[in-house]
């Protein structure tokens, strides 16, 4: 089966064709064109029909056919990798039939739409993707009302969508970034910390917003240097920006720049300043390959896409996945700050106590973290100005 999958992948790469999904009990990796970035304590989904769930196999996942289709390839160490890992784990546990379709990162919207239409024709019960697929799902999903479509790590305008078969989960990355900002400013000796974003979109600005608020919670006079790489894959540029921020006095760096975040981690290690990882536990990820990076990693903000995908699939199987928008924050287990490993040895107890208190206050609603989602350009500019230093 592995050889068969490899042949499919090779053919897709050589011919630049989109492959349809055969719906077999395997993990098929083919190409899709496109542009490529807790269980019960859950906020109710809004939009769509809130009275009727989708799916309904009494929790039996073995009969489900699920396809995940992406505009970009695996290897992002983030949303795509986590979504795929979650599905593979469920399939191994339950026998659920899955097909995974990677994209080549191209911007051919027609190809992406054709690919989604193809898989929609193949009788999948659930088709899922990330936010980059939102516009295509909006076009294709109404033609397949018996198929449920799920989007992760984005928001979807349900006021303009007449269908009843899209579920969308976004993550309150601003809440996790708030804790990261507290950590960075709490550990900083200079009172200046850095944020390196990728594309300057709403999700990345949401990281920035929470990070600045958290830092200012610890030290109002502190400075947050803010820069954006303008893409997701230029690690060299990200490293250059990181070193520039270090020259500005930043002694803790936090990237939210997709795969190019590795340039920030490398730059921090080279400059011997601390870093904070994003999305997954970067200390564990780089433990074998880049131990020098690991030495300066304080923690990682976790965006638990894998848990969200796992939860959505199981709710779907039980007939309880409701169409509409759902926001997953600290209280829902959607985001968090990794508090093991280096965090236990490198972070002073006083800072840990402050972070735990803030986390509890966010869960209780005592602290409401501001968000860039839905914010105006002027409001985002004000946060940058409040941060105190921008490029």
Secondary structure, DSSP 8 states (H G I E B T S, - for coil): -HHHHHHHHHHHHHHT--------SS--EEEE-------SS----BSS-TT-EE--STT--TT-EEEEE-SS-S--SSHHHHHHHHHHHHHHHH--EEEEEEE-----HHHHHHHHHHHHHTT-SEEEEEGGGHHHHHHHGGG-TTSEEEEESS---GGG---S-EEEEEE-HHHHHHHHHHHHHHH-SSSEEEEEESS-SHHHHHHHHHHHHHHHHH-TT-EEEEEE-SSSS-HHHHHHHHHHHHHTT--EEEEE-GGGHHHHHHHHHHHT-EEEEEES-HHHHTTTT-HHHHTTEEEEEEE-HHHHHHHHHHHHHTT-EESEEEEE-TTTTSEEE--STHHHHHS-HHHHHHHHHHHHHHHHTSS----STT--HHHHHHHHHHHEEE-
